[in-house]
């Protein structure tokens, strides 16, 4: 099976290794490199025989729109399109491409390994046959698919990013240091990762994208992004991928 992955790390890297370990033929691209390469015609031949397309962009709806349009334009019309439904709903993402019936939303949160859970969500125009194909694909890479209602963030990203947002608010209010907030959540509530350290791993721009998507969807204050998240993204402090977020990292 030929798989094309495009988006941002750590999502691209994690999904790539999962698919590659399962014996699929995989081409993976970071979003900025992919868009430049397609527009220049450099990689179009690599895409024309794709069976599955996995789109993993969360930072900007406009950039996600452009990425999905590029993918849908160059891959076969019968290719399965899996769009990450963390910052946008499946229905919204599918509305940007021709033949939205071939689009299914999914949700994964790195770090994860084979045998983990992947959430799937049908958009209003998604075909039932597309859902069946999506389930078969994720099972082929060792993941366990579950079907959830179409909504921004689905289940895990919605809850995890809201926790990160609240942790960022607590930090901004001077309640505790990043290390103390993370330690309190790990030891006090048995969280697998401290929320601020997890934000750095996912990318603070990704977390902000999810919160903005939730706020746009529901217009409720509980989803309003913490000012600190917005300021850190403005300053380029995105976490591990830039060397500095809530913590500092070796380049």
Buried (B, 14 or more C-beta within 10 A) or exposed (E): BBBBBBBBBBBBBBBBBBBBEBEBEBBBBBBEEBBEBBEEEEBBEBBEEBBBBBBBBBBBBEBBBBBBEBBBEBBBEEBBBBBBBBBBBBBBBBBBBEBBBBBBBBBBBBEBEEEBBBBBBBBEBBBEEBBEBBBEBBEBBBBEBBEBEBBBBBBBBBEBBBBBBBBBBBBEEEEBEBEEBBBBBBEEEEBEBBBBBBBBBBBBBBBBBBBBBBBBBEEEEEBBBBEBBBEBBEEEBBBBBBBBBBBEEEE
